[in-house]
């Protein structure tokens, strides 16, 4: 009997030790080797990989790992905690360095980027990353995006949202016919047969899809399209170098009070939480669009300020005002299209998971990325709630969010790169993670306190 007890205890000890070993193996630190590369057809010169910086953020505990590559583009990550990570790589080559490397003159700096929202790392792994070139396409950039709104009771909820667009060039530009597009995409990370590997819609599988090029990389799909009006000259709304325009959801003083379309008085309990948009350059007013397309009415709060020009609305699905997703589940694009594009009759598609088209099916307009001037990928402040990116990486290889989340009164603001003869040049590497910071309170007033230093 004693012999049998000893045998039983020995077996239990072995099982216990085996379990401990398995648990140890499951949580042991990882070694990950990253190899950077480029597409030689786009980047033909010797890349100074040692300037590349990689940042990994553990989505479970927000642990951050930051390292530089070596001259061969190799990055060795030792003792990495297992988990799901976001990965961001950026490499900046100054204009002077670019000239030395290529023999070609370049006015601005040259950037290579890469971003991945969800990378599962639970075992030792070798990762190959191809960096993407990021070229500045136009002079207009998003300076400030105030999408989170202010306190639901004490502030103005979403009524005080706005975007600020900045002339980042050295020449006067004209805002006439500039498109402000809210890009559409999945608001969850569900896996299905109609999605890309990152779980974003695979638009190539949309019913009736007929397009030139790549349906996912060469186009964006719009949730809303607003346009700065024009008188036909193309020069009605000049924007001088270093100046900006503010497009308000509703151009009223949200820190005061006003009468809505139902005759009720709307006001903030705590005016310090919100902003005065009565002097905005443009506002959205959806009543004409809704009457024309749906026979509906705008939100009661969407009043028309006759002193502020109205944006023209070409598409706004499930909207009764220009509402920006306060959770960070929308992304934003600036475009200017040519005369070949009829905004009244854009080719539109249902989401790929919709397999039957009816009269009530929402169809999302398709816009070519060749018209993109600037684009910003916005994400949820909570890493675990982030959704698949909506924009092709070459237009924004990163993403930005407001740390305080929805209704926090904060805004994302593009950083200042340098000041030349009193004019601020804003940072624009096509990587919003690096280019933007945040203001704890949105500021639409265009003064020095509405900018961020680098």
C-alpha positions in Angstrom: 0.0 0.0 0.0 2.8 2.4 0.9 4.5 1.6 -2.4 1.3 2.4 -4.3 0.9 5.8 -2.4 4.5 6.6 -3.3 3.8 5.9 -7.0 0.7 8.0 -6.9 2.5 10.9 -5.3 5.3 10.6 -7.9 2.8 10.8 -10.7 1.1 13.8 -9.2 4.5 15.5 -8.9 5.3 14.8 -12.5 1.9 16.2 -13.6 2.4 19.3 -11.5 5.9 19.9 -12.8 4.7 19.4 -16.4 1.9 21.9 -15.8 4.3 24.4 -14.4 6.6 23.9 -17.3 3.7 24.4 -19.8 2.6 27.5 -18.0 6.2 28.8 -18.0 6.5 28.1 -21.7 3.3 30.0 -22.4 4.4 33.2 -20.7 8.1 33.1 -21.5 9.5 36.2 -23.2 9.9 36.2 -26.9 12.7 37.0 -29.3 11.5 38.7 -32.5 13.7 39.6 -35.4 12.5 42.3 -37.8 14.0 42.9 -41.2 13.2 46.2 -43.0 13.2 46.6 -46.8 11.9 48.8 -49.6 10.5 48.4 -53.0 13.6 49.0 -55.2 11.5 50.4 -58.0 10.4 53.2 -55.7 13.5 53.6 -53.6 16.5 52.8 -55.7 19.2 54.4 -53.5 21.0 53.1 -50.4 18.6 53.6 -47.5 20.1 54.7 -44.2 18.2 52.1 -42.2 19.9 53.1 -39.0 17.6 56.1 -39.0 14.5 53.9 -38.8 12.6 53.8 -35.5 10.2 51.0 -34.6 7.6 51.4 -31.9 5.5 48.4 -30.6 2.6 48.9 -28.2 1.2 45.9 -26.3 -2.6 46.3 -26.6 -3.2 44.4 -23.4 -1.1 46.5 -21.0 0.1 49.5 -23.2 3.7 48.4 -22.7 5.9 50.2 -25.2 9.1 49.0 -27.0 11.1 51.4 -29.0 14.3 50.6 -30.9 16.4 51.8 -33.9 17.4 49.5 -36.8 21.0 48.8 -37.7 22.6 49.8 -41.0 21.3 46.6 -42.6 17.7 47.3 -41.5 17.6 44.6 -38.8 15.9 45.1 -35.5 16.3 42.6 -32.7 13.6 42.6 -30.1 14.6 40.6 -27.0 12.5 39.5 -24.0 9.3 40.7 -25.6 6.2 39.9 -23.7 3.7 37.7 -25.6 0.6 39.6 -26.8 -1.1 41.5 -29.6 0.8 44.6 -30.7 0.5 47.7 -32.9 3.6 48.3 -34.9 4.8 51.7 -36.3 8.0 52.2 -38.2 9.2 55.6 -39.4 12.3 56.7 -41.2 13.1 60.4 -42.0 15.7 61.4 -44.6 16.4 65.1 -44.7 16.4 67.0 -48.0 20.1 67.4 -47.7 20.6 63.7 -47.0 18.3 62.9 -49.9 20.5 65.0 -52.3 23.6 63.2 -51.1 22.1 59.8 -51.6 20.5 60.4 -55.0 22.2 63.5 -56.5 18.8 65.0 -56.9 17.7 68.3 -55.4 14.7 68.0 -53.1 13.0 70.8 -51.2 11.3 68.8 -48.5 12.3 65.8 -46.4 11.7 62.3 -47.6 9.8 59.7 -45.4 9.4 55.9 -45.3 6.7 54.5 -43.0 4.9 51.3 -42.0 2.0 50.6 -39.7 0.1 47.5 -38.5 -2.7 47.7 -36.0 -2.9 44.1 -34.8 0.1 41.7 -34.8 -0.1 38.6 -32.7 3.2 37.7 -31.2 3.1 34.5 -29.0 6.2 32.7 -30.2 9.7 33.6 -31.6 9.2 35.0 -35.0 11.0 36.6 -38.0 9.1 39.5 -39.5 9.8 41.2 -42.9 8.5 44.7 -43.2 8.5 46.7 -46.5 8.6 50.4 -45.8 6.3 52.6 -47.9 7.2 55.9 -49.5 5.1 58.9 -48.3 5.0 61.8 -50.7 3.3 65.1 -50.0 0.6 65.5 -52.7 -0.8 69.0 -52.0 -0.6 72.1 -50.0 -3.8 71.8 -48.0 -3.5 69.6 -44.9 -5.7 68.9 -41.9 -4.5 71.0 -39.1 -7.1 70.2 -36.5 -9.9 67.6 -36.2 -12.3 68.0 -33.4 -14.3 64.8 -33.6 -14.9 63.8 -29.9 -17.3 66.5 -28.9 -17.9 67.8 -25.4 -19.7 66.6 -22.3 -23.1 65.1 -23.1 -24.9 67.2 -20.4 -22.6 70.0 -19.4 -21.1 70.7 -22.9 -22.5 70.6 -26.4 -22.4 66.9 -27.1 -21.5 66.6 -30.8 -22.9 69.9 -32.0 -19.6 71.7 -31.6 -17.5 69.5 -33.9 -15.3 71.1 -36.6 -12.3 70.5 -38.8 -9.6 73.0 -39.6 -7.8 72.9 -42.9 -4.4 74.7 -43.3 -2.4 76.0 -46.2 1.0 74.4 -45.6 2.5 75.8 -48.8 4.3 79.0 -49.6 1.7 80.1 -52.1 -1.9 81.3 -51.9 -4.3 78.4 -52.4 -8.0 78.4 -53.1 -10.5 76.4 -51.1 -13.1 76.5 -53.8 -14.5 73.0 -54.6 -12.3 71.4 -51.9 -13.9 68.1 -50.8 -14.1 67.0 -47.2 -14.8 63.3 -47.2 -15.6 61.0 -44.3 -14.2 57.6 -45.2 -16.4 54.5 -44.6 -15.2 51.2 -43.3 -16.0 48.4 -40.9 -16.8 49.4 -37.3 -15.8 46.0 -36.0 -13.1 43.4 -36.4 -15.3 40.4 -37.4 -13.6 37.9 -39.6 -15.6 36.7 -42.6 -15.0 35.6 -46.2 -15.6 39.2 -47.5 -12.8 40.8 -45.6 -9.1 41.5 -46.1 -6.5 39.9 -43.8 -6.7 42.9 -41.6 -10.6 42.3 -41.3 -11.4 45.5 -43.3 -14.0 45.1 -46.1 -12.7 43.6 -49.3 -14.5 46.0 -51.6 -13.4 43.9 -54.7 -16.1 41.4 -53.6 -18.9 44.0 -53.6 -21.8 43.0 -55.9 -21.3 44.6 -59.4 -17.8 45.8 -58.7 -16.2 47.0 -61.9 -13.2 49.2 -61.6 -9.7 49.9 -62.9 -6.9 49.0 -60.6 -7.2 47.7 -57.0 -10.6 48.3 -55.4 -9.1 48.5 -52.0 -5.9 50.4 -52.6 -6.9 52.8 -55.4 -10.2 54.0 -54.0 -11.9 55.2 -50.8 -15.6 54.7 -50.1 -17.5 57.6 -48.6 -19.8 57.8 -45.7 -20.2 61.5 -46.4 -19.0 64.0 -49.0 -19.1 67.8 -48.4 -17.7 70.5 -50.7 -16.6 74.0 -50.3 -18.8 76.1 -52.6 -17.5 78.0 -55.6 -18.7 80.8 -57.8 -17.2 79.2 -60.9 -14.0 81.2 -60.9 -12.2 78.8 -58.6 -10.8 81.8 -56.7 -13.6 82.9 -54.4 -12.0 81.6 -51.2 -8.3 82.3 -51.1 -6.3 80.9 -48.3 -2.9 82.6 -47.7 0.3 80.6 -46.8 0.1 79.7 -43.1 -3.6 80.4 -42.8 -6.5 78.1 -42.4 -10.3 77.6 -42.7 -12.6 76.2 -40.2 -15.6 74.0 -41.3 -18.1 73.8 -38.5 -20.9 71.3 -38.0 -23.1 74.2 -36.8 -21.7 77.7 -36.9 -23.1 79.1 -33.6 -21.6 80.1 -30.2 -21.9 76.7 -28.4 -20.5 78.3 -25.3 -23.6 80.6 -25.2 -27.1 79.6 -26.2 -29.2 79.6 -29.4 -32.7 78.7 -30.5 -32.9 75.4 -32.4 -35.3 74.5 -35.3 -38.0 73.4 -32.9 -37.9 76.7 -31.0 -36.1 75.4 -28.0 -33.1 77.0 -26.4 -29.9 75.1 -26.4 -27.0 76.0 -24.2 -24.0 74.5 -22.4 -24.2 74.0 -18.6 -20.4 74.6 -18.5 -19.4 77.0 -21.3 -15.7 76.3 -20.7 -16.1 72.8 -22.1 -17.1 73.9 -25.6 -16.3 76.5 -28.3 -17.6 79.5 -30.2 -18.1 78.5 -33.9 -20.1 81.6 -34.9 -17.1 82.9 -36.9 -16.3 79.7 -38.7 -15.5 80.0 -42.4 -18.0 77.4 -43.5 -20.7 75.2 -41.9 -22.7 72.2 -42.9 -26.4 72.6 -43.1 -28.1 69.4 -44.3 -31.7 70.6 -44.7 -31.5 71.2 -48.5 -29.8 67.9 -49.1 -32.2 66.0 -46.9 -35.3 67.6 -48.5 -33.9 66.7 -52.0 -32.9 63.1 -51.3 -34.9 61.8 -48.4 -37.7 64.2 -47.7 -36.4 64.4 -44.1 -35.4 67.1 -41.8 -32.0 67.9 -40.2 -31.4 67.6 -36.5 -33.2 70.3 -34.5 -29.8 71.6 -33.5 -28.6 72.0 -37.1 -29.6 75.6 -37.6 -28.4 77.8 -40.5 -26.2 80.7 -39.7 -26.9 83.1 -42.6 -23.5 84.8 -42.1 -21.5 81.7 -42.7 -21.4 80.0 -46.2 -22.8 76.5 -46.3 -20.9 73.5 -47.5 -22.5 71.7 -50.4 -23.6 68.2 -49.4 -23.3 65.4 -52.0 -23.7 62.4 -49.9 -24.5 61.8 -46.2 -25.7 58.3 -45.2 -27.6 58.0 -42.0 -26.9 61.6 -41.1 -29.0 64.5 -40.2 -26.0 66.7 -39.6 -22.3 66.6 -40.3 -21.6 64.3 -37.4 -18.0 63.1 -36.9 -17.8 59.7 -35.1 -16.9 60.7 -31.5 -15.6 57.2 -30.7 -12.9 57.6 -33.4 -14.4 55.2 -35.9 -14.3 57.5 -38.9 -11.3 58.7 -41.0 -11.0 61.9 -43.0 -9.9 62.8 -46.5 -9.3 66.1 -48.4 -9.8 65.9 -52.2 -10.1 68.0 -55.3 -11.5 66.2 -58.3 -11.4 67.3 -61.9 -14.2 68.0 -64.3 -14.3 64.3 -65.4 -15.9 63.5 -62.0 -19.6 64.1 -61.6 -20.3 64.2 -57.9 -24.0 63.9 -58.5 -23.7 60.4 -60.1 -20.7 58.7 -58.5 -20.4 55.0 -58.9 -21.5 53.4 -55.6 -21.4 50.0 -54.1 -22.9 48.1 -51.2 -20.6 46.7 -48.5 -19.2 43.3 -49.6 -21.2 41.4 -46.9 -24.5 42.5 -48.5 -25.3 39.9 -51.0 -28.7 41.1 -52.2 -29.3 44.7 -53.4 -32.7 46.2 -52.7 -34.2 49.7 -52.9 -33.2 50.2 -49.2 -29.6 49.1 -49.5 -27.1 51.8 -48.8 -24.6 52.3 -51.6 -21.3 54.0 -50.8 -19.7 56.3 -53.4 -16.3 55.3 -54.7 -13.7 58.0 -55.1 -10.3 57.5 -56.7 -7.3 58.0 -54.4 -5.5 59.9 -57.2 -7.5 63.0 -56.0 -6.4 62.8 -52.4 -4.6 65.9 -51.1 -4.4 64.8 -47.4 -5.8 62.0 -45.3 -5.9 61.2 -41.6 -6.7 57.8 -40.0 -8.5 58.2 -36.7 -8.8 55.5 -34.2 -10.5 54.8 -30.8 -8.6 55.9 -27.7 -8.9 52.4 -26.3 -6.6 50.0 -28.2 -8.8 47.0 -27.8 -11.7 48.8 -29.4 -9.9 49.9 -32.5 -11.2 48.9 -35.9 -9.5 48.0 -39.2 -7.9 50.9 -40.9 -10.0 52.6 -43.6 -7.3 54.4 -45.6 -4.5 52.9 -47.8 -1.2 53.1 -45.9 0.5 55.3 -48.5 -1.8 58.2 -47.6 -1.5 57.7 -43.8 0.6 54.9 -42.5 -0.2 55.7 -38.9 -3.3 56.7 -36.9 -4.2 59.2 -34.2 -6.7 59.3 -31.4 -7.6 61.6 -28.5 -6.4 60.1 -25.3 -9.4 61.1 -23.2 -11.9 59.6 -25.7 -15.3 60.7 -26.7 -16.9 63.9 -25.3 -13.6 65.0 -23.7 -13.5 68.4 -25.5 -10.0 67.6 -26.9 -8.9 67.7 -30.5 -6.0 66.2 -32.6 -3.7 68.9 -34.0 -0.9 68.6 -36.5 2.5 69.5 -35.0 4.7 72.4 -36.1 7.8 71.3 -38.0 9.5 74.7 -38.3 8.8 78.4 -38.6 10.1 80.2 -41.7 9.8 84.0 -41.8 7.0 83.8 -39.3 5.1 81.2 -41.2 4.5 77.8 -39.5 5.2 74.8 -41.6 3.3 71.8 -40.2 4.6 68.3 -40.0 3.3 66.1 -42.8 5.1 62.8 -43.1 1.9 60.9 -44.0 2.1 59.2 -40.7 -0.5 60.7 -38.3 1.0 58.8 -35.3 4.1 61.0 -35.7 2.5 64.1 -37.2 -0.2 64.9 -34.7 -0.6 65.6 -31.0 -3.6 66.8 -29.1 -5.0 69.9 -27.4 -6.8 69.2 -24.1 -9.5 71.6 -25.4 -10.3 72.2 -29.1 -9.3 75.6 -30.4 -11.0 76.9 -33.6 -9.7 80.5 -33.2 -6.5 80.2 -35.3 -4.2 82.0 -32.7 -0.7 80.8 -31.6 -2.3 78.7 -28.9 -4.1 76.6 -31.5 -0.8 75.2 -32.7 1.5 72.5 -31.3 5.2 72.6 -31.3 7.0 69.5 -32.6 
